[in-house]
Amino acid sequence: MKGYRSSSVVVTINGTSIKKTIVAIIAGFMLIFAVSGLLTSLKPEYRVTFSAINEFSKRFSGESLLFIFGYENAYFTQGISEGVKKPNYVSALFQLTTSLNLDDPRSLIRGEIPGFRQYDGEILIAGQGTNYTNLPFESPPPRDVMMAEREAAIINLEEEDSTGEGNTTPPANNTGDRKVVYIYNTHNTESFLPYLEGVTEADRAYHSQVNVTRLGERLKTELETRGVGAQFETKDIMEDLNKRGWVFGQAYNASRPVVKEAMASNRDLQYFIDIHRDSQGKDITTIDLNGEKYARVMFVIGKNNPNYEKNERLVAELHELFEEKYPGVSRGSFVPKGSVNGVYNQDLSENSILIEIGGVENTFEEMYRTVEAFADVFSEFYWQAEKVDGTPQGEGQ
C-alpha cells in the first residue's frame, strides 16, 4: 500500500485492485477473441445461422410469448386458455444451438449426406404413398439449357392435344363474362422427356414450346366448360428472367409483377394457380385409376408467407375432394425447406395455389386427364364456396 500526502488531500491507491482490473480486462478481450475464433472456425453445418434462428422463432406462437412475459407479470397469462400447453423452451434452445430436432431424425444426418437436403421438406398432408423419400424437388437447368433452344420430338403430340376435349354439355352455373381464375407458369419452360429427342436428364428437360404452358391452356378450357371463367397468362416469364440476367432461383421474382399486374387489371380474379411439373420419375408421379393412367398432383405451400394457414386450408379442401372423386391422384401437400423463395407469390392472395402436375417422365395424355380431374374438383369447390358466400354466380342460373 502506498500513500501520497498533499497539503489537504490524501489519495490512497490499491495496487492489487489495479492489477486485478487490468488482468480482468485482458482476460475478457482474450475470451472474446477466443469465442469469435471458435465460431468462425466451425464448419458451416455447425454454425448458428440466420435460418436456424428463424426456424427457432417459428417454434413459438403468440401464446408462447405471453408465457414468457408472464414470468415477469402474471397479468399476461390470464387470457390464455387452460388447454394451451407451455412451450418446450429447452427443446427449442437445444435445436438452435445444435441444429438437431429431436422430433425429426433427419436432422441427425442432413449435414453429412450430400444432396440429402432436397428431401428436407415438411409434409402437411400425406397422400397415398407420400413420404420423405419421394417428395417433389426442383432440378434447375444448367445455364446453357436456360439460354439455348432445344429440339423437341413432337411425335403424336397433336393427337394427345386433342384428347380429353369434346365436353359440350352446358354448365349448370357460370360466371358470365367474369374471369375469376388466373392461371400462369412461373417455370413456363419446364418440359417432359418423352418429347425431347436425345434428352434423358431431368435438369435438361426444358423447352420454349413443348412445356407446362400446355397444361395451363388446357386447364383454362376445362374450367370454362364447367362455367368457371379463367384467364391464362401467355407472358414468357423465363425469357424475361434471362433478359434480366437472373438465375433460375429468382423466377418467382420475375413472375410476381406479372401476377400483380393481372390483379390490378382484373378485379374479378379470385384464385391464382401456378402450374409446375415435378422432377421425380414416372413411378412416383403416376397412378392407375379405373384402368387409366393419371399424372399425380402435389400442392406446394410457401410457409414464409405469414398468412400461409389460409393457403393451407384451401389446399386441404381440394385434397379432400380429390380423395372423394379421384382417390390417390393427389399426393398431398408439403413445404419445401431451404428454398430460395419460400413464398411463391402466395402472399399476394389467400387463394393462391401452386400445383405440381405429373413429372418429367409423364405424357400429355396422362397429364391432360389429370387437368380434367383438377378442373372437375376445383369447379365443384368453387361453386360450393359461392353458395356459402352468397355471392352472385353470374349468368345461366
C-alpha contacts under 8 A as a table, 3 or more apart, distances in Angstrom:
res1	aa1	res2	aa2	distance
1	M	12	T	7.78
1	M	13	I	7.07
1	M	14	N	6.09
1	M	15	G	6.92
2	K	12	T	6.68
2	K	13	I	6.52
2	K	14	N	7.55
3	G	10	V	7.33
3	G	11	V	6.45
3	G	12	T	5.15
3	G	13	I	6.97
4	Y	10	V	6.23
4	Y	11	V	5.97
4	Y	12	T	6.87
5	R	8	S	7.81
5	R	9	V	6.50
5	R	10	V	4.88
5	R	11	V	6.89
6	S	9	V	5.38
6	S	10	V	6.21
14	N	17	S	5.56
14	N	18	I	6.68
15	G	18	I	5.22
15	G	19	K	6.33
16	T	19	K	5.18
16	T	20	K	6.27
17	S	20	K	5.08
17	S	21	T	6.18
18	I	21	T	5.14
18	I	22	I	6.21
19	K	22	I	5.17
19	K	23	V	6.10
20	K	23	V	5.10
20	K	24	A	6.03
21	T	24	A	5.05
21	T	25	I	6.20
22	I	25	I	5.18
22	I	26	I	6.21
23	V	26	I	5.13
23	V	27	A	5.98
24	A	27	A	5.04
24	A	28	G	6.00
25	I	28	G	5.04
25	I	29	F	6.32
26	I	29	F	5.23
26	I	30	M	6.18
27	A	30	M	5.00
27	A	31	L	6.06
28	G	31	L	5.07
28	G	32	I	6.24
29	F	32	I	5.09
29	F	33	F	6.21
30	M	33	F	5.17
30	M	34	A	5.98
31	L	34	A	4.97
31	L	35	V	6.07
32	I	35	V	5.29
32	I	36	S	6.04
33	F	36	S	5.06
33	F	37	G	5.93
34	A	37	G	5.12
34	A	38	L	6.12
35	V	38	L	5.01
35	V	39	L	6.18
36	S	39	L	5.23
36	S	40	T	6.20
37	G	40	T	5.26
37	G	41	S	6.02
38	L	41	S	5.21
38	L	42	L	6.33
39	L	42	L	5.49
39	L	47	R	6.83
42	L	46	Y	6.18
42	L	47	R	6.24
43	K	46	Y	5.52
43	K	47	R	6.66
44	P	47	R	5.35
45	E	111	G	6.08
46	Y	98	T	6.96
46	Y	99	S	7.31
48	V	52	A	6.20
48	V	53	I	7.22
48	V	96	L	6.92
48	V	97	T	6.43
48	V	98	T	7.95
48	V	99	S	7.76
49	T	52	A	5.10
49	T	53	I	6.43
50	F	53	I	5.11
50	F	54	N	6.06
51	S	54	N	4.84
51	S	55	E	6.06
52	A	55	E	5.08
52	A	56	F	6.02
52	A	96	L	6.05
52	A	99	S	6.97
53	I	56	F	4.83
53	I	57	S	6.22
53	I	96	L	6.43
54	N	57	S	5.22
54	N	58	K	6.40
55	E	58	K	5.09
55	E	59	R	6.77
56	F	59	R	5.58
56	F	60	F	7.67
56	F	92	A	6.31
56	F	93	L	7.69
56	F	95	Q	7.34
56	F	96	L	5.95
57	S	60	F	5.74
58	K	61	S	7.23
59	R	92	A	7.16
60	F	63	E	7.74
60	F	64	S	5.38
60	F	65	L	7.02
60	F	87	P	7.18
61	S	64	S	5.11
61	S	65	L	6.72
62	G	65	L	5.26
62	G	66	L	6.44
63	E	66	L	4.99
63	E	67	F	6.33
63	E	80	I	7.03
63	E	84	V	7.83
64	S	67	F	5.09
64	S	68	I	6.49
64	S	86	K	6.77
64	S	87	P	5.96
65	L	68	I	5.02
65	L	69	F	6.28
66	L	69	F	5.03
66	L	70	G	5.94
66	L	76	F	5.71
66	L	77	T	6.05
67	F	70	G	4.85
67	F	71	Y	6.74
67	F	76	F	7.35
67	F	77	T	6.14
67	F	86	K	7.06
68	I	71	Y	5.62
68	I	72	E	7.74
69	F	72	E	5.69
69	F	73	N	6.23
69	F	74	A	7.76
69	F	76	F	6.34
69	F	77	T	7.97
70	G	73	N	4.70
70	G	74	A	4.55
70	G	75	Y	6.66
70	G	76	F	5.22
70	G	77	T	5.52
71	Y	74	A	6.55
73	N	76	F	6.29
74	A	77	T	5.65
74	A	78	Q	6.97
75	Y	78	Q	5.53
76	F	79	G	6.94
77	T	80	I	5.43
80	I	84	V	6.97
81	S	84	V	5.83
82	E	85	K	7.77
88	N	91	S	5.52
88	N	92	A	6.44
89	Y	92	A	5.07
89	Y	93	L	6.01
90	V	93	L	5.13
90	V	94	F	6.04
91	S	94	F	5.04
91	S	95	Q	6.25
91	S	101	N	7.99
91	S	102	L	7.74
92	A	95	Q	5.13
92	A	96	L	6.26
93	L	96	L	5.03
93	L	97	T	6.25
94	F	97	T	5.36
94	F	98	T	5.95
94	F	99	S	7.63
94	F	100	L	7.26
94	F	101	N	7.99
95	Q	98	T	5.30
95	Q	99	S	4.81
95	Q	100	L	4.90
95	Q	101	N	5.40
95	Q	102	L	7.85
96	L	99	S	5.55
96	L	100	L	7.73
99	S	107	S	7.12
100	L	104	D	7.94
100	L	107	S	5.23
100	L	108	L	6.24
101	N	104	D	5.24
101	N	105	P	7.08
101	N	107	S	5.92
101	N	108	L	7.97
102	L	105	P	6.59
104	D	107	S	5.96
105	P	108	L	5.74
105	P	109	I	7.85
106	R	109	I	5.72
106	R	110	R	5.86
106	R	120	D	7.71
107	S	110	R	5.36
107	S	111	G	7.65
108	L	111	G	7.62
109	I	112	E	5.17
109	I	113	I	6.42
110	R	113	I	5.91
110	R	114	P	8.00
110	R	116	F	5.61
110	R	117	R	6.06
110	R	120	D	7.86
111	G	114	P	7.49
111	G	116	F	7.74
111	G	117	R	7.93
113	I	116	F	5.54
114	P	117	R	7.76
115	G	118	Q	6.03
116	F	119	Y	5.81
116	F	120	D	7.05
117	R	120	D	4.76
117	R	337	K	7.82
117	R	338	G	7.56
118	Q	121	G	7.40
118	Q	137	F	6.35
118	Q	337	K	7.91
119	Y	132	Y	5.99
119	Y	133	T	6.40
119	Y	134	N	7.61
119	Y	135	L	6.32
119	Y	137	F	7.74
120	D	132	Y	7.53
120	D	336	P	7.03
120	D	337	K	5.72
120	D	338	G	7.77
121	G	132	Y	7.50
121	G	135	L	7.48
121	G	334	F	6.65
121	G	335	V	5.44
121	G	336	P	4.34
121	G	337	K	4.77
122	E	334	F	5.49
122	E	335	V	4.98
122	E	336	P	6.48
122	E	337	K	7.16
123	I	126	A	6.27
123	I	131	N	7.68
123	I	132	Y	7.65
123	I	333	S	6.31
123	I	334	F	4.31
123	I	335	V	6.40
124	L	332	G	7.42
124	L	333	S	5.46
124	L	334	F	5.05
124	L	335	V	7.13
125	I	316	A	7.49
125	I	332	G	4.73
125	I	333	S	4.97
125	I	334	F	6.73
126	A	129	G	7.61
126	A	130	T	5.35
126	A	131	N	6.98
126	A	331	R	6.55
126	A	332	G	5.03
126	A	333	S	6.82
127	G	130	T	5.36
127	G	328	G	6.79
127	G	330	S	6.10
127	G	331	R	4.18
127	G	332	G	4.41
127	G	333	S	7.85
128	Q	328	G	5.45
128	Q	330	S	7.65
128	Q	331	R	6.07
128	Q	332	G	7.94
129	G	331	R	7.45
130	T	134	N	6.53
130	T	135	L	7.09
130	T	331	R	6.01
130	T	332	G	7.44
131	N	134	N	5.88
131	N	135	L	6.66
132	Y	135	L	5.75
134	N	280	Q	7.62
134	N	284	I	7.03
135	L	334	F	7.95
136	P	278	D	5.68
136	P	279	S	6.75
136	P	280	Q	6.37
136	P	298	M	7.77
137	F	278	D	6.46
137	F	279	S	6.01
137	F	280	Q	7.13
138	E	278	D	6.78
138	E	279	S	5.96
139	S	202	A	6.55
139	S	203	D	4.93
139	S	279	S	6.14
140	P	203	D	5.66
140	P	248	F	6.59
141	P	144	D	7.97
141	P	145	V	5.90
141	P	146	M	6.21
141	P	203	D	4.73
141	P	204	R	5.61
141	P	205	A	7.74
141	P	206	Y	7.44
141	P	248	F	7.70
142	P	145	V	5.37
142	P	146	M	6.50
142	P	203	D	7.08
142	P	204	R	7.18
143	R	146	M	5.10
143	R	147	M	6.29
144	D	147	M	5.25
144	D	148	A	5.91
145	V	148	A	5.27
145	V	149	E	7.21
145	V	150	R	7.78
145	V	204	R	6.35
145	V	206	Y	7.15
146	M	149	E	7.96
146	M	206	Y	7.64
146	M	242	N	7.56
147	M	242	N	7.00
149	E	207	H	6.53
149	E	208	S	6.88
150	R	196	L	7.77
150	R	206	Y	7.63
150	R	207	H	6.06
151	E	196	L	6.71
151	E	197	E	6.79
152	A	195	Y	5.66
152	A	196	L	4.44
152	A	197	E	5.62
152	A	207	H	7.57
152	A	210	V	7.24
153	A	195	Y	4.97
153	A	196	L	5.43
153	A	197	E	5.23
154	I	157	L	5.18
154	I	158	E	7.85
154	I	195	Y	5.80
155	I	158	E	7.87
155	I	195	Y	7.49
156	N	159	E	5.14
156	N	160	E	6.22
157	L	160	E	5.06
157	L	161	D	6.11
157	L	364	F	7.85
158	E	161	D	4.97
158	E	162	S	6.57
159	E	162	S	5.43
159	E	163	T	6.87
160	E	163	T	5.27
160	E	364	F	6.25
160	E	365	E	5.51
161	D	364	F	7.42
161	D	365	E	7.72
162	S	165	E	6.17
163	T	365	E	6.78
163	T	368	Y	7.54
164	G	368	Y	6.74
164	G	369	R	6.56
164	G	372	E	7.34
167	N	225	T	7.06
168	T	225	T	7.34
169	T	225	T	7.88
170	P	225	T	7.32
170	P	226	R	7.72
171	P	174	N	6.59
171	P	225	T	6.68
171	P	226	R	5.17
171	P	227	G	5.47
172	A	226	R	7.94
172	A	227	G	7.53
172	A	396	G	7.10
172	A	397	Q	6.71
173	N	226	R	7.57
173	N	227	G	5.63
173	N	383	W	7.87
173	N	393	Q	6.73
173	N	394	G	7.48
173	N	395	E	7.34
173	N	396	G	5.88
173	N	397	Q	5.55
174	N	226	R	7.19
174	N	227	G	3.72
174	N	228	V	5.75
174	N	229	G	7.47
174	N	393	Q	6.34
174	N	394	G	5.68
174	N	395	E	5.90
174	N	396	G	6.04
174	N	397	Q	7.40
175	T	178	R	5.53
175	T	179	K	7.41
175	T	180	V	7.75
175	T	227	G	6.04
175	T	228	V	5.74
175	T	229	G	5.90
175	T	393	Q	5.57
175	T	394	G	4.15
175	T	395	E	6.12
176	G	227	G	7.76
176	G	229	G	7.26
176	G	394	G	4.99
176	G	395	E	4.93
176	G	396	G	7.51
177	D	229	G	7.14
177	D	394	G	7.98
178	R	229	G	5.90
178	R	268	D	6.23
178	R	394	G	7.79
179	K	182	Y	7.62
179	K	228	V	7.49
179	K	229	G	4.28
179	K	230	A	4.79
179	K	231	Q	5.97
179	K	266	N	7.92
179	K	268	D	6.16
179	K	269	L	6.09
180	V	228	V	7.03
180	V	229	G	5.59
180	V	230	A	5.81
180	V	231	Q	7.64
180	V	268	D	5.38
180	V	269	L	4.08
180	V	270	Q	5.15
180	V	271	Y	6.47
181	V	228	V	7.53
181	V	229	G	6.47
181	V	230	A	4.55
181	V	231	Q	6.11
181	V	269	L	5.58
181	V	270	Q	5.99
181	V	271	Y	4.78
181	V	272	F	5.95
181	V	273	I	7.47
182	Y	230	A	5.89
182	Y	231	Q	4.91
182	Y	232	F	6.03
182	Y	233	E	7.41
182	Y	269	L	6.47
182	Y	270	Q	7.81
182	Y	271	Y	6.12
182	Y	272	F	4.78
182	Y	273	I	6.16
183	I	216	G	6.18
183	I	220	K	7.36
183	I	230	A	7.28
183	I	231	Q	6.13
183	I	232	F	4.79
183	I	233	E	6.12
183	I	272	F	6.03
183	I	273	I	4.84
183	I	274	D	6.07
183	I	275	I	7.50
184	Y	213	T	7.73
184	Y	216	G	6.60
184	Y	232	F	6.06
184	Y	233	E	5.03
184	Y	234	T	7.58
184	Y	272	F	7.88
184	Y	273	I	6.35
184	Y	274	D	5.07
184	Y	275	I	6.48
185	N	188	N	4.68
185	N	212	V	7.17
185	N	213	T	6.47
185	N	216	G	7.38
185	N	233	E	7.70
185	N	237	I	7.76
185	N	274	D	5.24
185	N	275	I	5.23
185	N	276	H	6.59
186	T	237	I	6.24
186	T	238	M	7.44
186	T	251	A	6.33
186	T	252	Y	6.35
186	T	254	A	7.95
186	T	255	S	5.71
186	T	274	D	6.62
186	T	275	I	7.56
186	T	276	H	7.66
187	H	190	E	5.87
187	H	237	I	7.23
187	H	238	M	6.48
187	H	251	A	6.97
187	H	276	H	6.64
188	N	208	S	7.81
188	N	211	N	6.71
188	N	212	V	5.95
188	N	213	T	5.89
188	N	236	D	6.84
188	N	237	I	6.67
188	N	238	M	6.49
188	N	276	H	7.73
189	T	206	Y	5.20
189	T	207	H	5.08
189	T	208	S	5.25
189	T	209	Q	7.25
189	T	210	V	7.69
189	T	211	N	5.38
189	T	212	V	6.73
189	T	213	T	7.67
189	T	238	M	6.90
190	E	205	A	6.49
190	E	206	Y	4.77
190	E	207	H	6.59
190	E	211	N	5.28
190	E	212	V	5.85
190	E	276	H	7.24
190	E	277	R	6.86
191	S	195	Y	7.98
191	S	205	A	5.12
191	S	206	Y	4.64
191	S	207	H	5.70
191	S	210	V	6.05
191	S	211	N	4.12
191	S	212	V	6.27
191	S	277	R	8.00
191	S	360	V	6.80
192	F	195	Y	5.95
192	F	196	L	6.79
192	F	205	A	5.75
192	F	206	Y	7.40
192	F	210	V	7.79
192	F	211	N	6.88
192	F	359	G	7.52
192	F	360	V	4.67
192	F	361	E	5.80
192	F	362	N	6.76
192	F	363	T	7.43
193	L	196	L	5.17
193	L	197	E	7.78
193	L	199	V	6.40
193	L	200	T	6.41
193	L	201	E	7.84
193	L	202	A	7.42
193	L	205	A	5.99
193	L	360	V	5.94
193	L	361	E	5.48
193	L	362	N	7.88
194	P	197	E	7.65
194	P	361	E	6.37
194	P	362	N	7.41
194	P	363	T	6.74
195	Y	210	V	7.48
196	L	199	V	5.57
196	L	205	A	7.11
199	V	204	R	6.86
199	V	205	A	6.93
200	T	204	R	7.72
200	T	205	A	7.87
201	E	204	R	5.54
201	E	205	A	6.71
202	A	205	A	5.24
202	A	279	S	6.01
202	A	360	V	6.33
203	D	206	Y	7.73
203	D	279	S	7.88
205	A	360	V	7.20
206	Y	211	N	7.16
207	H	210	V	5.68
207	H	211	N	6.07
208	S	211	N	6.84
209	Q	213	T	7.93
210	V	213	T	7.91
210	V	214	R	7.45
211	N	214	R	6.26
212	V	215	L	5.21
212	V	216	G	6.74
212	V	275	I	7.08
212	V	276	H	6.47
212	V	277	R	7.05
213	T	216	G	4.96
213	T	217	E	6.25
214	R	217	E	5.11
214	R	218	R	6.12
215	L	218	R	5.07
215	L	219	L	6.08
215	L	275	I	7.58
215	L	367	M	7.46
215	L	368	Y	6.86
215	L	371	V	6.97
216	G	219	L	5.10
216	G	220	K	6.31
216	G	232	F	6.69
216	G	275	I	6.74
217	E	220	K	5.24
217	E	221	T	6.54
217	E	232	F	6.46
218	R	221	T	5.16
218	R	222	E	6.19
218	R	368	Y	7.17
218	R	371	V	7.13
219	L	222	E	5.03
219	L	223	L	6.02
219	L	371	V	5.83
219	L	372	E	7.04
219	L	375	A	6.51
220	K	223	L	5.32
220	K	224	E	6.25
220	K	229	G	7.85
220	K	230	A	5.43
220	K	231	Q	6.75
220	K	232	F	6.45
221	T	224	E	5.26
221	T	225	T	6.32
222	E	225	T	5.25
222	E	226	R	6.68
222	E	371	V	7.73
222	E	372	E	6.10
222	E	375	A	5.88
223	L	226	R	5.16
223	L	227	G	6.52
223	L	228	V	5.17
223	L	229	G	6.79
223	L	230	A	6.81
223	L	375	A	5.37
223	L	376	D	7.71
223	L	379	S	6.77
224	E	227	G	4.88
224	E	228	V	4.87
224	E	229	G	5.26
224	E	230	A	6.56
225	T	228	V	7.40
226	R	375	A	7.87
226	R	376	D	7.66
226	R	379	S	6.61
227	G	379	S	7.95
228	V	379	S	6.69
236	D	239	E	5.38
236	D	240	D	6.52
237	I	240	D	5.05
237	I	241	L	6.20
237	I	251	A	7.46
237	I	254	A	6.43
237	I	255	S	6.10
238	M	241	L	4.78
238	M	242	N	6.29
238	M	251	A	6.99
238	M	254	A	7.98
239	E	242	N	5.14
239	E	243	K	6.27
240	D	243	K	5.05
240	D	244	R	6.29
240	D	254	A	7.06
241	L	244	R	5.30
241	L	245	G	6.37
241	L	246	W	5.45
241	L	247	V	7.30
241	L	248	F	7.66
241	L	250	Q	7.65
241	L	251	A	6.46
241	L	254	A	6.16
242	N	245	G	4.98
242	N	246	W	6.06
242	N	247	V	7.74
243	K	246	W	7.74
246	W	250	Q	6.24
246	W	251	A	7.91
247	V	250	Q	5.63
247	V	251	A	7.44
248	F	251	A	5.59
249	G	252	Y	7.52
249	G	340	V	6.17
249	G	341	N	7.53
250	Q	253	N	5.26
250	Q	254	A	6.67
250	Q	340	V	7.88
250	Q	341	N	7.87
251	A	254	A	5.04
251	A	255	S	6.32
252	Y	255	S	4.97
252	Y	256	R	5.84
252	Y	341	N	7.41
252	Y	344	Y	6.15
252	Y	345	N	6.95
253	N	256	R	5.35
253	N	257	P	7.52
254	A	257	P	6.60
254	A	258	V	7.42
255	S	258	V	5.16
255	S	259	V	6.35
256	R	259	V	5.27
256	R	260	K	6.24
256	R	345	N	6.17
257	P	260	K	4.93
257	P	261	E	5.98
258	V	261	E	5.19
258	V	262	A	6.38
259	V	262	A	5.12
259	V	263	M	6.24
260	K	263	M	5.01
260	K	264	A	6.19
260	K	348	L	7.74
261	E	264	A	5.10
261	E	265	S	6.18
262	A	265	S	5.18
262	A	266	N	6.03
263	M	266	N	5.42
263	M	267	R	6.15
263	M	269	L	6.59
264	A	267	R	6.45
266	N	269	L	6.03
269	L	272	F	7.72
270	Q	351	N	6.81
271	Y	349	S	7.78
271	Y	351	N	5.04
271	Y	352	S	5.95
271	Y	353	I	7.69
272	F	349	S	7.66
272	F	351	N	6.38
272	F	352	S	4.74
272	F	353	I	6.07
273	I	352	S	6.06
273	I	353	I	4.76
273	I	354	L	5.89
273	I	355	I	7.34
274	D	352	S	7.96
274	D	353	I	6.20
274	D	354	L	4.75
274	D	355	I	6.33
275	I	354	L	6.14
275	I	355	I	5.26
275	I	356	E	6.10
275	I	357	I	6.99
276	H	354	L	7.53
276	H	355	I	6.13
276	H	356	E	4.66
276	H	357	I	6.18
277	R	355	I	7.96
277	R	356	E	4.69
277	R	357	I	5.07
277	R	358	G	5.56
277	R	359	G	5.11
277	R	360	V	6.68
278	D	285	T	7.82
278	D	356	E	5.81
278	D	357	I	7.02
278	D	358	G	6.12
278	D	359	G	4.24
278	D	360	V	6.15
279	S	359	G	5.45
279	S	360	V	5.21
280	Q	284	I	6.56
280	Q	285	T	6.77
280	Q	359	G	5.63
280	Q	360	V	6.54
280	Q	361	E	7.93
281	G	284	I	5.77
281	G	285	T	6.39
281	G	359	G	6.27
281	G	360	V	6.53
281	G	361	E	5.88
282	K	285	T	4.95
282	K	286	T	5.56
282	K	358	G	7.93
282	K	359	G	6.44
282	K	360	V	7.48
282	K	361	E	5.31
282	K	362	N	6.05
283	D	286	T	5.92
285	T	295	A	5.72
285	T	296	R	5.02
285	T	297	V	7.47
285	T	358	G	5.20
285	T	359	G	5.62
285	T	362	N	7.59
286	T	293	K	6.64
286	T	294	Y	5.68
286	T	295	A	4.56
286	T	296	R	5.30
286	T	329	V	7.98
286	T	358	G	6.85
286	T	362	N	7.47
287	I	293	K	5.65
287	I	294	Y	5.38
287	I	295	A	6.51
287	I	296	R	6.51
287	I	328	G	7.15
287	I	329	V	6.59
288	D	291	G	5.94
288	D	292	E	5.40
288	D	293	K	4.48
288	D	294	Y	6.26
289	L	292	E	5.30
289	L	293	K	6.22
289	L	294	Y	7.00
289	L	326	Y	7.66
289	L	327	P	7.98
293	K	366	E	5.79
294	Y	329	V	6.85
294	Y	366	E	4.86
294	Y	367	M	6.46
294	Y	369	R	6.12
294	Y	370	T	5.60
295	A	329	V	7.18
295	A	357	I	6.42
295	A	358	G	4.41
295	A	359	G	7.46
295	A	362	N	6.66
295	A	366	E	5.27
295	A	367	M	5.08
295	A	369	R	7.64
295	A	370	T	5.86
296	R	328	G	7.73
296	R	329	V	4.72
296	R	330	S	5.74
296	R	331	R	6.50
296	R	357	I	6.16
296	R	358	G	5.18
296	R	370	T	7.17
297	V	329	V	6.29
297	V	330	S	4.93
297	V	331	R	5.80
297	V	332	G	7.65
297	V	355	I	6.61
297	V	356	E	5.36
297	V	357	I	4.65
297	V	358	G	5.97
297	V	370	T	7.95
298	M	330	S	6.04
298	M	331	R	5.09
298	M	332	G	5.51
298	M	333	S	5.67
298	M	334	F	7.79
298	M	355	I	5.73
298	M	356	E	5.07
298	M	357	I	6.87
299	F	315	V	6.87
299	F	331	R	7.85
299	F	332	G	6.24
299	F	333	S	4.44
299	F	334	F	6.63
299	F	353	I	7.29
299	F	354	L	5.88
299	F	355	I	4.62
299	F	356	E	6.32
300	V	333	S	5.63
300	V	334	F	5.40
300	V	335	V	6.00
300	V	336	P	7.51
300	V	353	I	7.61
300	V	354	L	5.42
300	V	355	I	6.15
300	V	356	E	7.57
301	I	308	Y	7.19
301	I	311	N	7.17
301	I	312	E	6.74
301	I	333	S	7.04
301	I	334	F	6.12
301	I	335	V	5.14
301	I	336	P	7.68
301	I	343	V	7.77
301	I	344	Y	7.95
301	I	353	I	7.96
301	I	354	L	7.15
302	G	305	N	5.88
302	G	308	Y	6.64
302	G	335	V	6.23
302	G	336	P	7.58
302	G	342	G	4.72
302	G	343	V	4.30
302	G	344	Y	5.88
302	G	346	Q	6.75
303	K	306	P	7.10
303	K	308	Y	5.60
303	K	335	V	6.53
303	K	342	G	6.12
303	K	343	V	6.46
304	N	308	Y	7.49
304	N	342	G	5.08
304	N	343	V	5.27
305	N	308	Y	5.21
305	N	342	G	7.28
305	N	343	V	5.15
305	N	346	Q	6.77
305	N	347	D	5.47
306	P	347	D	7.51
307	N	310	K	6.12
307	N	311	N	7.47
307	N	347	D	6.83
307	N	350	E	7.28
308	Y	311	N	5.15
308	Y	312	E	6.10
308	Y	346	Q	7.53
308	Y	347	D	7.51
308	Y	350	E	7.50
309	E	312	E	4.87
309	E	313	R	6.22
310	K	313	R	5.16
310	K	314	L	6.42
310	K	350	E	5.53
310	K	351	N	7.64
311	N	314	L	5.21
311	N	315	V	6.33
311	N	346	Q	7.39
311	N	350	E	5.26
311	N	351	N	6.07
311	N	352	S	6.37
311	N	353	I	7.23
312	E	315	V	5.19
312	E	316	A	6.12
313	R	316	A	5.02
313	R	317	E	6.37
314	L	317	E	5.36
314	L	318	L	6.49
314	L	351	N	6.94
315	V	318	L	5.10
315	V	319	H	6.09
315	V	333	S	7.45
315	V	353	I	7.31
316	A	319	H	5.08
316	A	320	E	6.25
316	A	333	S	7.97
317	E	320	E	5.17
317	E	321	L	6.37
317	E	381	F	7.95
318	L	321	L	5.14
318	L	322	F	6.23
318	L	377	V	6.89
318	L	378	F	6.88
318	L	381	F	7.18
319	H	322	F	5.01
319	H	323	E	6.26
319	H	330	S	6.27
319	H	332	G	6.39
320	E	323	E	5.05
320	E	324	E	6.36
321	L	324	E	5.07
321	L	325	K	6.19
321	L	326	Y	7.96
321	L	377	V	6.14
321	L	381	F	7.88
322	F	325	K	5.26
322	F	326	Y	5.04
322	F	327	P	6.10
322	F	328	G	7.79
322	F	329	V	6.90
322	F	330	S	6.26
322	F	374	F	7.84
322	F	377	V	6.40
323	E	326	Y	5.49
323	E	327	P	4.13
323	E	328	G	6.43
323	E	329	V	7.54
323	E	330	S	7.15
324	E	327	P	6.08
325	K	377	V	7.67
326	Y	329	V	5.85
326	Y	330	S	7.96
326	Y	373	A	7.45
327	P	330	S	7.30
328	G	331	R	6.80
329	V	370	T	7.87
336	P	339	S	6.16
336	P	342	G	7.38
337	K	342	G	7.79
339	S	342	G	5.44
341	N	344	Y	6.43
343	V	346	Q	5.80
343	V	347	D	6.63
344	Y	347	D	7.78
344	Y	354	L	7.64
345	N	348	L	5.70
345	N	349	S	7.96
345	N	352	S	7.68
346	Q	349	S	5.77
346	Q	350	E	6.69
346	Q	351	N	7.75
346	Q	352	S	5.16
346	Q	353	I	7.30
347	D	350	E	6.80
347	D	352	S	7.96
348	L	352	S	7.58
349	S	352	S	5.52
356	E	359	G	7.77
357	I	367	M	6.73
357	I	370	T	7.58
357	I	371	V	7.89
358	G	361	E	7.99
358	G	362	N	6.02
358	G	367	M	6.26
359	G	362	N	5.51
362	N	366	E	6.58
362	N	367	M	6.97
363	T	366	E	5.40
363	T	367	M	6.35
364	F	367	M	4.86
364	F	368	Y	5.66
365	E	368	Y	5.30
365	E	369	R	6.26
366	E	369	R	5.28
366	E	370	T	6.53
367	M	370	T	4.97
367	M	371	V	6.10
368	Y	371	V	4.85
368	Y	372	E	6.17
369	R	372	E	5.24
369	R	373	A	6.41
370	T	373	A	4.87
370	T	374	F	6.06
371	V	374	F	4.98
371	V	375	A	6.12
372	E	375	A	5.09
372	E	376	D	6.20
373	A	376	D	5.00
373	A	377	V	6.19
374	F	377	V	5.03
374	F	378	F	5.85
375	A	378	F	5.10
375	A	379	S	5.83
376	D	379	S	5.43
376	D	380	E	6.32
377	V	380	E	5.36
377	V	381	F	6.29
378	F	381	F	4.98
378	F	382	Y	5.97
379	S	382	Y	4.89
379	S	383	W	6.15
380	E	383	W	5.43
380	E	384	Q	6.17
381	F	384	Q	5.21
381	F	385	A	6.14
382	Y	385	A	5.12
382	Y	386	E	6.20
383	W	386	E	4.94
383	W	387	K	6.27
383	W	393	Q	7.87
384	Q	387	K	5.25
384	Q	388	V	6.32
385	A	388	V	5.09
385	A	389	D	6.06
386	E	389	D	5.13
386	E	390	G	5.86
386	E	391	T	5.65
386	E	392	P	7.38
386	E	393	Q	6.80
387	K	390	G	5.00
387	K	391	T	6.88
393	Q	397	Q	7.39
394	G	397	Q	7.27
